[in-house]
C-alpha cells in the first residue's frame, strides 16, 4: 500500500519532444531507448523534479524502467526510494479512444507488479510500490476510470487466484504474490466537454471509490491546437475552478496537474516566467517540466526554477470563474470560432511545413492502423509541438490566431476576459516573434508558385486582422524592436526564402537557429 503520508509532487518531468538542444548528459538531442531511463534519473537527481511521467501513449517505452534505474544507480536508490522520495507515473493509452493500442494499455498495467518485485529484491524488504498511479488520456467519462481500476484489480491482481494445475496450484504459486493490490488513476481532460464535466466525472468517481485524495490532469497543448490560446487558457482555468469547488464540497483533496510548454500557446511555463505563471494558474498542485524547460536554458537556472516551483506550489487562487460560467463560455466560443476559421484553412500548408521539425523522441507511426489524429473541423493537424513550431518559424506566433474575436465581445464579456486572463502580458512576450517580412512575402506574387503555401496565403488576411485587433484593443505592437529580435526576424525570413526555393536542408538549419533563439521548438 502507498504510504499514508504520501507527498504530492509539484514538478513532473515529461517526455514532450520540444527541446532544441541536447541534454547536458547526452551528445545528441534525440532521446531514445536507455537514454530515457537515464533521463528520469537526471530529472529527479540533477534537476530536482519530484515526479517523472513514463509515457506509453503514442510511443514505445521500456517496461523494465525501474529495474534499470536501480541497477544503473544503486548508490542513490539505496538512500532514496522510488514511490516515496521519487515518483514514476505511467501515461497509458485509453483503450476507448486509441483502438490499436488496446493491448499496450493492458501490457502496461501488467508491468506494474514487476516494478514492485524489482524494488523488493533490491531492498530485501517490501517498500512503497514504485509505480502506483497511471494517467488516462482523453478521459470523457467515469466509466473509463472505473475500467482502468477494475482491469488492474481483476485482470492483473486476481490472476494469482487462477488454478493452473490440479488440484490447487494457482498462478500465484508459480509467479508469486502480485503487488500492489490496487492502483490509482489520474484522468487527463483534453477537450471542452470533458473539462466542463471534470467535476461531475471526478465527483462520481469519488462516490464510487471513496479515495483519500484524487489527482486530475488538465491539458493545455491539444486544447490550444484545437481552439487557440484564449479558449484553451480559459478552458483550463474553468476546469481548475470546478475541481477546486468539488474538493471543497466533498472534503476530498483534489490535486490538479497542468501540462504546459514554455511559450504561452502551450501554457507559458519557463524558467524565466515563473511569477506570471503563478498568477495565472493559482491552485495547481503539479506542473509538467517539459524537455525545452530542462535542456534549452542554463542548467543552474533550470535547477533554481524547479526548486522555486517545488517550494511555491500550490498557490491559493484569488478569484473564481464559477459565478461567471455563462460569460466565460461565450468568450471561449467566440475565441474558438475565430481561431478555427483561420486554422482550418491554413492546416494543409502547416502540415507540410511541420514535416521539417526535427525528431526529438522515437514515436509510433501515426498513420494507417496506428493513427489517432488531431482534428479541427474535419481537417487533420500535426501534433501540437511541430504545429506550433511551424507557425513560430513562419513568423506567425500562434498566440495571435483568432484575436479578431475581441471586436465581437460585449462589454461584459471583455470585462470577464480581463478579470480571468492577463492576455496582454502573454502577447507582449511573443510580439517580437512576428515577422512582417514573411507576411509580405507570403502575400506577394513570389509565393504563388509554391502551391502547398496556397491555403496559408488564403488564410493570412485573417491573421493580419488578428494582429490589428491586438494593437487596437490591447495596445500590443507586434514585430521586432531590439537588434537581437531583428536578427531573429532575419533568420525567419531566410527560412521562408530557403523553403520557397526548395532548399529544404537549408530551411531546416534556419528553423533550428530560430528555435534556439526562442529556447524551444514549439
C-alpha positions in Angstrom: 0.0 0.0 0.0 1.0 3.6 -0.5 2.4 5.5 2.4 -0.4 7.3 4.2 1.7 10.4 4.4 2.3 10.4 0.6 3.9 13.6 -0.7 2.1 15.2 -3.7 4.8 16.0 -6.3 5.0 19.6 -7.6 7.1 19.1 -10.7 6.6 16.3 -13.2 9.3 15.8 -15.9 7.7 14.7 -19.1 8.8 13.3 -22.5 7.3 16.0 -24.7 9.8 16.4 -27.6 10.1 20.2 -27.7 13.8 20.7 -26.9 16.2 22.3 -29.4 19.4 21.3 -27.7 20.9 18.1 -26.4 20.6 17.3 -22.6 23.9 18.0 -20.8 24.4 14.3 -20.2 23.9 13.3 -23.8 25.6 14.2 -27.1 22.5 14.2 -29.3 19.1 15.9 -28.9 17.4 12.7 -30.0 16.5 10.9 -26.7 15.6 7.2 -27.1 16.0 3.8 -25.6 18.0 3.7 -22.4 18.6 7.4 -22.7 15.0 7.8 -21.5 15.8 5.8 -18.4 18.8 7.9 -17.7 16.7 11.0 -18.3 14.4 10.0 -15.5 17.3 9.8 -13.1 18.8 13.1 -14.2 15.4 14.8 -13.9 15.0 13.6 -10.3 18.5 13.8 -9.0 20.3 16.5 -11.0 17.4 18.9 -11.7 15.2 18.2 -8.7 11.9 17.2 -10.4 9.8 15.2 -7.9 8.0 13.1 -10.4 8.6 11.6 -13.9 5.9 10.7 -16.5 6.7 7.4 -18.2 4.8 7.8 -21.4 3.3 4.7 -23.1 0.8 6.8 -25.0 1.9 7.2 -28.6 5.4 5.9 -28.1 7.1 2.7 -27.1 8.6 2.8 -23.6 10.8 0.4 -21.6 8.7 -1.6 -19.2 11.8 -2.6 -17.2 12.5 1.1 -16.3 12.5 0.6 -12.5 15.0 -2.4 -12.6 17.3 -0.4 -14.9 17.2 2.6 -12.6 18.1 0.5 -9.6 20.9 -1.3 -11.3 22.4 1.7 -13.0 22.4 4.0 -9.9 22.3 1.6 -6.9 24.1 4.0 -4.5 21.4 6.7 -5.0 18.4 4.4 -4.7 19.7 2.7 -1.5 19.0 6.1 0.1 16.1 7.5 -2.0 13.2 5.2 -2.6 11.1 5.3 -5.8 7.5 5.7 -4.7 8.4 7.6 -1.6 11.2 10.1 -2.5 10.9 10.0 -6.3 7.6 9.3 -8.2 7.2 7.5 -11.5 3.8 7.8 -13.2 2.7 6.0 -16.3 0.6 7.6 -19.0 -1.2 4.7 -20.6 -3.3 4.6 -23.9 -7.0 5.0 -23.5 -8.5 1.8 -24.9 -11.8 3.6 -25.6 -10.0 6.0 -27.9 -6.7 4.5 -29.2 -8.0 1.3 -30.7 -4.7 0.0 -32.0 -3.1 0.3 -28.5 -5.7 -1.7 -26.5 -3.1 -4.4 -25.8 -0.5 -1.8 -24.9 -2.9 -0.5 -22.3 -3.2 -4.0 -20.8 0.6 -4.7 -21.2 1.5 -1.6 -19.3 -0.8 -2.4 -16.4 0.6 -5.9 -16.3 4.1 -4.5 -15.9 3.3 -2.6 -12.7 3.8 -5.6 -10.3 7.3 -6.5 -11.7 8.4 -3.0 -10.6 7.3 -3.8 -7.1 9.2 -7.1 -7.3 12.3 -5.4 -8.5 12.3 -3.0 -5.5 11.6 -5.8 -3.1 14.6 -7.7 -4.4 16.8 -4.6 -4.4 16.0 -3.5 -0.8 15.5 -7.0 0.6 12.1 -5.9 2.0 8.8 -4.6 0.9 8.8 -0.8 0.3 6.3 1.6 -1.2 5.2 0.5 -4.7 7.4 2.3 -7.2 4.5 2.7 -9.6 1.0 3.0 -8.3 -0.6 5.7 -10.4 -1.5 5.9 -14.1 -2.6 8.8 -16.2 -5.6 8.1 -18.6 -5.6 10.4 -21.6 -8.8 11.6 -23.4 -10.9 10.9 -20.3 -14.5 11.7 -21.0 -16.5 9.5 -18.5 -16.3 8.0 -15.1 -16.7 4.6 -16.7 -13.3 4.9 -18.4 -11.7 5.5 -15.0 -13.5 2.6 -13.3 -12.5 0.3 -16.1 -8.8 1.1 -15.5 -9.1 0.4 -11.8 -11.1 -2.8 -12.4 -8.9 -4.1 -15.2 -5.9 -3.9 -12.9 -7.7 -5.5 -10.0 -9.5 -8.3 -11.9 -7.2 -8.9 -14.8 -3.8 -8.4 -13.1 -4.0 -8.9 -9.3 -6.7 -11.5 -9.2 -4.9 -13.6 -11.8 -2.9 -15.0 -8.9 -6.0 -16.9 -7.8 -6.5 -18.8 -11.1 -5.9 -22.5 -10.7 -3.2 -23.6 -13.1 -2.7 -27.3 -12.2 -4.8 -29.9 -10.5 -5.9 -29.9 -7.8 -5.0 -26.5 -6.3 -1.8 -25.0 -7.8 -2.6 -21.3 -8.5 -0.8 -18.8 -10.7 0.3 -17.1 -7.5 2.1 -20.3 -6.5 4.1 -20.1 -9.7 4.8 -16.3 -10.1 4.4 -15.1 -6.5 2.1 -12.6 -5.0 1.0 -9.7 -7.2 1.5 -6.3 -5.7 0.4 -3.6 -5.4 -3.1 -4.7 -4.9 -4.6 -1.6 -6.4 -3.6 1.4 -8.5 -4.8 5.0 -8.6 -5.9 6.6 -11.9 -5.5 10.2 -12.9 -8.0 11.4 -15.5 -6.5 13.6 -18.2 -9.1 16.1 -19.5 -8.3 17.3 -23.0 -11.3 18.9 -24.7 -14.0 21.4 -23.7 -16.8 18.9 -22.9 -14.6 16.9 -20.6 -13.2 20.0 -18.9 -16.7 21.4 -18.3 -17.7 18.0 -16.8 -14.5 17.4 -15.0 -16.1 17.9 -11.6 -19.0 15.6 -12.4 -16.8 12.9 -13.7 -14.4 13.0 -10.8 -17.2 13.6 -8.3 -18.9 10.3 -9.4 -15.5 8.6 -9.2 -15.1 9.8 -5.7 -18.6 8.4 -4.8 -17.8 5.0 -6.3 -14.3 4.5 -4.9 -14.0 6.6 -1.7 -10.4 7.7 -2.2 -8.3 9.6 0.4 -7.5 12.0 -2.4 -7.5 12.3 -6.1 -5.3 13.8 -8.8 -6.6 15.3 -12.1 -4.7 16.4 -15.1 -5.6 19.4 -17.3 -4.2 19.5 -20.8 -3.1 22.8 -22.4 -1.4 21.8 -25.7 -4.1 20.0 -27.6 -6.9 22.4 -26.4 -4.7 25.2 -27.9 -4.1 23.3 -31.1 -7.9 22.8 -31.5 -9.2 26.1 -30.0 -6.4 28.7 -29.8 -4.7 30.4 -26.9 -7.5 32.3 -25.3 -10.1 29.5 -25.4 -7.5 26.9 -24.1 -6.4 29.1 -21.2 -10.0 29.8 -20.1 -11.0 26.2 -20.5 -8.1 25.1 -18.3 -8.8 27.7 -15.7 -12.6 26.9 -15.6 -11.8 23.2 -15.2 -9.4 24.0 -12.3 -12.1 26.1 -10.7 -14.7 23.3 -11.0 -12.3 20.8 -9.4 -11.4 23.2 -6.6 -15.2 23.5 -5.8 -15.5 19.7 -6.0 -12.8 19.4 -3.4 -14.5 21.9 -1.1 -17.9 20.3 -1.5 -16.8 16.7 -0.9 -14.0 17.2 1.6 -11.7 15.0 -0.6 -8.5 16.8 -1.6 -8.3 17.2 -5.4 -4.7 17.8 -6.5 -4.5 19.2 -10.1 -1.8 18.8 -12.6 -1.4 21.0 -15.7 0.6 20.1 -18.8 2.4 23.2 -20.1 5.2 24.1 -22.5 7.5 27.1 -22.3 5.7 29.6 -24.6 2.2 31.0 -24.0 0.5 29.0 -26.7 1.1 25.7 -24.8 1.0 27.2 -21.3 3.8 29.6 -20.8 5.9 28.0 -18.0 9.6 28.6 -18.4 12.5 29.2 -16.0 12.2 33.0 -16.8 8.4 33.3 -16.4 7.5 31.8 -13.1 5.7 34.7 -11.5 3.4 35.2 -14.4 2.5 31.5 -14.4 1.9 31.5 -10.6 -0.6 34.4 -11.1 -2.4 32.7 -14.0 -2.7 29.2 -12.6 -3.1 29.5 -8.9 -4.5 26.4 -7.3 -2.5 24.0 -9.4 -0.6 21.4 -7.4 1.7 20.0 -10.1 3.2 21.2 -13.4 4.9 19.4 -16.2 8.5 20.3 -16.8 8.9 19.6 -20.4 12.1 19.0 -22.4 12.6 22.6 -23.6 12.4 23.8 -20.0 15.0 21.3 -18.9 17.5 21.5 -21.8 17.2 24.8 -23.6 18.1 27.0 -20.6 21.3 27.2 -18.5 21.2 24.2 -16.1 21.7 26.4 -12.9 18.7 28.5 -14.0 16.6 25.3 -14.6 17.5 23.9 -11.2 16.7 27.1 -9.4 13.3 27.4 -11.2 12.4 23.8 -10.3 13.4 24.4 -6.7 11.2 27.5 -6.7 8.2 25.6 -8.1 8.6 22.8 -5.6 8.5 25.3 -2.7 5.8 27.5 -4.1 3.0 25.3 -5.4 0.1 25.2 -4.8 -0.8 28.8 -4.6 -4.3 29.8 -3.4 -6.5 31.2 -6.1 -7.6 34.8 -5.8 -10.7 34.7 -8.0 -13.1 32.1 -9.3 -15.0 31.7 -12.6 -17.9 29.6 -11.3 -20.2 32.6 -10.8 -19.4 33.8 -14.4 -19.6 30.5 -16.3 -22.0 31.6 -19.0 -20.0 34.7 -19.9 -16.8 32.7 -19.8 -18.3 30.1 -22.2 -19.4 32.9 -24.6 -15.8 34.2 -24.7 -14.5 30.7 -25.3 -17.0 30.0 -28.1 -16.2 33.3 -29.9 -12.4 32.8 -29.5 -12.5 29.2 -30.6 -14.6 30.0 -33.7 -12.3 32.8 -34.8 -9.2 30.6 -34.3 -10.7 27.7 -36.2 -11.7 29.9 -39.2 -8.0 30.5 -39.8 -6.6 27.1 -38.7 -8.9 25.0 -40.8 -7.9 26.9 -44.0 -4.2 27.1 -43.2 -3.9 23.5 -42.0 -2.7 21.8 -45.2 0.2 24.3 -45.5 1.1 23.9 -41.9 1.1 20.1 -42.1 3.6 20.3 -45.0 5.9 22.7 -43.2 5.7 20.8 -39.9 7.5 17.9 -41.5 10.7 20.0 -41.2 10.5 19.9 -37.4 13.3 17.7 -36.2 12.5 14.5 -34.2 13.4 14.5 -30.5 11.8 11.2 -29.5 11.0 8.0 -31.3 7.3 8.0 -31.6 5.0 5.4 -33.1 3.9 6.0 -36.7 0.6 7.8 -36.6 -0.6 6.6 -39.9 -3.0 3.9 -41.1 -4.0 1.5 -38.4 -1.8 3.3 -35.8 -3.3 6.8 -36.4 -5.0 8.9 -33.9 -5.1 12.4 -35.3 -5.8 15.9 -34.0 -8.7 17.3 -36.0 -10.1 20.8 -36.4 -13.3 20.9 -38.3 -12.5 17.7 -40.2 -9.0 18.9 -41.1 -6.1 16.8 -39.8 -3.4 18.8 -37.9 0.1 17.9 -36.9 0.8 17.2 -33.2 1.0 20.3 -31.1 4.8 20.8 -31.0 5.5 20.7 -34.7 2.3 22.6 -35.3 3.4 25.5 -33.0 7.0 25.2 -34.4 5.7 25.8 -37.9 3.9 29.0 -37.0 6.8 30.4 -35.0 9.2 29.6 -37.8 7.0 31.3 -40.3 7.0 34.4 -38.1 3.3 33.9 -37.3 3.2 33.2 -33.5 0.0 31.1 -32.9 -0.9 33.1 -29.8 -2.3 35.8 -32.2 -4.5 33.5 -34.3 -8.2 34.4 -33.9 -7.7 37.6 -31.9 -10.2 39.5 -34.1 -12.8 37.9 -31.9 -12.0 40.7 -29.5 -14.0 43.1 -31.7 -17.1 40.8 -31.2 -17.1 40.8 -27.4 -19.7 42.7 -25.4 -18.5 44.9 -22.6 -19.4 42.3 -20.0 -17.6 39.6 -21.9 -14.5 41.8 -22.3 -14.5 42.5 -18.6 -14.7 38.8 -17.8 -11.8 38.1 -20.1 -9.7 40.8 -18.4 -10.7 39.6 -15.0 -9.7 36.0 -15.6 -6.8 36.1 -18.0 -3.9 38.6 -18.5 -3.9 38.1 -22.2 -1.9 41.3 -23.0 1.1 40.1 -21.0 1.3 36.8 -22.8 1.0 38.6 -26.2 3.7 41.1 -25.3 6.0 38.2 -24.6 5.6 36.8 -28.2 5.0 40.1 -30.1 8.7 40.4 -31.1 8.4 37.0 -32.8 6.1 38.3 -35.6 7.9 38.6 -38.9 6.3 41.1 -41.2 8.8 40.4 -44.0 7.4 36.8 -44.1 3.8 38.0 -44.1 4.6 40.3 -47.0 6.4 37.6 -48.9 3.6 35.1 -48.4 1.1 37.6 -49.7 3.3 38.5 -52.7 3.3 37.2 -56.2 6.6 35.4 -55.5 4.8 32.7 -53.3 2.2 31.8 -55.8 4.4 29.1 -57.4 4.5 27.2 -54.2 1.1 25.5 -54.3 1.4 24.0 -50.9 1.5 27.5 -49.4 -1.8 28.5 -51.1 -4.0 27.5 -48.2 -1.9 29.6 -45.8 -2.0 32.5 -48.3 -5.8 32.4 -48.3 -6.0 32.4 -44.6 -3.3 35.1 -44.0 -5.6 38.2 -44.3 -7.4 36.9 -41.2 -4.1 36.8 -39.3 -3.4 40.3 -40.3 -6.7 41.3 -38.8 -5.7 39.4 -35.6 -2.6 41.5 -35.3 -4.6 44.7 -35.9 -7.0 43.6 -33.1 -4.1 43.1 -30.7 -2.8 46.5 -31.4 -6.2 48.3 -31.5 -7.7 46.8 -28.4 -4.8 45.7 -26.2 -2.1 48.1 -27.4 0.2 45.3 -28.4 2.6 46.3 -31.2 3.9 43.2 -33.0 7.3 42.9 -34.6 11.0 43.1 -33.6 12.3 46.1 -31.6 15.8 45.2 -30.5 18.8 44.3 -32.7 18.6 40.7 -31.4 14.9 40.5 -32.3 15.6 41.9 -35.8 18.4 39.2 -36.2 15.8 36.6 -35.2 13.4 38.0 -37.8 16.1 37.8 -40.5 16.5 34.1 -39.6 12.8 33.5 -40.1 12.9 35.3 -43.5 15.9 33.2 -44.5 13.9 30.1 -43.6 10.9 31.1 -45.8 13.1 32.0 -48.7 15.1 28.8 -48.5 11.8 26.8 -48.3 10.3 28.6 -51.3 13.5 28.0 -53.3 13.2 24.2 -52.5 16.3 24.1 -50.4 14.9 22.1 -47.5 18.1 21.3 -45.8 19.0 25.0 -45.5 15.4 25.7 -44.3 15.9 23.1 -41.5 19.1 24.8 -40.4 17.3 28.1 -40.2 14.4 26.5 -38.3 16.8 25.2 -35.7 18.6 28.6 -35.4 15.3 30.3 -34.8 14.2 27.7 -32.3 17.5 28.2 -30.4 16.6 31.9 -30.1 13.1 31.0 -28.7 14.5 28.3 -26.5 12.0 25.7 -27.7 10.9 24.1 -30.9 7.2 24.8 -30.3 
